[in-house]
């Protein structure tokens, strides 16, 4: 929650200190980097969280293979992204990077490092050191704010100051955490659990493939919604939607962070999932419910902090806030599917959610404006959660022998 707050604060300050043109150019670079890193991770972050706790002496090799695969994918995807931009981007900041060899190499290297930075969260959770992860992310958030404010007064750096404020702290975090994992955390984990034999290769590959496909469906509606808004209602309303999206993203990050701890705790003994899952569901709703209602009531005030031009986004922010309640239920189910190593269920749920949200957004935005995205998001997550609660997750609502939530 603290890291989410720091993220919102960062963008408020950036919007106040830098011009819209500067914010827009850097946002394009950062969005490209995070999008590519998200794909290149191969969704290995939850895989590390799920399997590192049971990998024993194989933990070091498992982590090395995951990093190598993700970094290789990052280099491949970022290179293809820059090369392919000759087709879909003939102006803007990406062609500028593509045409400068040093900038292009820096972009590719940053994508690879960003991928490792993202995977570190999964590694730290899998090694059962969440405190280190929190310290890393809080430090990253604070450092970003400090750097972006300092660079605002350096005229030569203003053009790329926002991007630099992300990259600089990220490099420090990657180096520091990598050293801590290799030197201290991984050896301690192996000493504590030397008896664990590791994971079966076939099981691991099936899980990685299924979870990755599911993550692509989730990434599709996260990445495509802003594009739908821009194409159908224009840049002005797209800017309003983006601010609401930034705010709600800070809330949406909470359920996955809570559920990943449940996955780690039940990975060694999945039979304990139902009892702990029921407690997690109640705990999540106690956290998310009041926060969502708070956003509904304070939407205009919060958007006014960004500027009066963003207050028309209040309706979509309210709808997105309400959607986080059923979204939490769906995230819990995905956690259950990871515990019981059921990647097909992840694909089905993520694909169905993406289909409903993207389909309704495309149909409703021309009629309702950006509020149409809010209705689509709420309808998508609510409909899926109702189905899950009445079928697969129903086992958590009654007492009885522990079982797989099929």
Secondary structure as GFF3:
##gff-version 3
##sequence-region A 1 406
A	DSSP	alpha_helix	2	17	.	.	.	ID=ss1
A	DSSP	alpha_helix	20	40	.	.	.	ID=ss2
A	DSSP	alpha_helix	44	51	.	.	.	ID=ss3
A	DSSP	three_ten_helix	52	54	.	.	.	ID=ss4
A	DSSP	three_ten_helix	56	58	.	.	.	ID=ss5
A	DSSP	alpha_helix	59	88	.	.	.	ID=ss6
A	DSSP	alpha_helix	93	98	.	.	.	ID=ss7
A	DSSP	alpha_helix	101	126	.	.	.	ID=ss8
A	DSSP	alpha_helix	130	151	.	.	.	ID=ss9
A	DSSP	three_ten_helix	155	160	.	.	.	ID=ss10
A	DSSP	alpha_helix	161	180	.	.	.	ID=ss11
A	DSSP	pi_helix	181	185	.	.	.	ID=ss12
A	DSSP	alpha_helix	186	192	.	.	.	ID=ss13
A	DSSP	alpha_helix	201	233	.	.	.	ID=ss14
A	DSSP	alpha_helix	235	266	.	.	.	ID=ss15
A	DSSP	three_ten_helix	270	272	.	.	.	ID=ss16
A	DSSP	alpha_helix	273	306	.	.	.	ID=ss17
A	DSSP	three_ten_helix	308	313	.	.	.	ID=ss18
A	DSSP	alpha_helix	314	339	.	.	.	ID=ss19
A	DSSP	alpha_helix	343	368	.	.	.	ID=ss20
A	DSSP	alpha_helix	371	390	.	.	.	ID=ss21
A	DSSP	three_ten_helix	392	397	.	.	.	ID=ss22
###
